[in-house]
Amino acid sequence: NVGAAEGIRRNMAVVNDKGIVGKISHVSEHYSVALSALSDKFVVSAMLGDGTVGKIMWDGKDPEFVTLSGIPQSVKVKPLD
């Protein structure tokens, strides 16, 4: 029951205390719809600590893990990046 009148806009992140869980896909004046991160249609940009940009998507298998792609092999990804 929250939409554009309350400041919600398309592509805003939906987060909880553990991180991103989705993004807003549709907004009307008083309602909005979120696309779950556990959807094959969900893709979001991600940036490592050194500024390298990639994309995150779910492979449809384990809901505890997502795939980070588009990062060159020369970039060393560190824990918690």
Secondary structure, 3 states (H helix, E strand, C coil): CCCHHHCCCCCCEEEECCEEEEEEEEECCCCEEEEECCCCCCCEEEECCCCCEEEEECCCCCCCCCEEECCCCCCCCCCCC
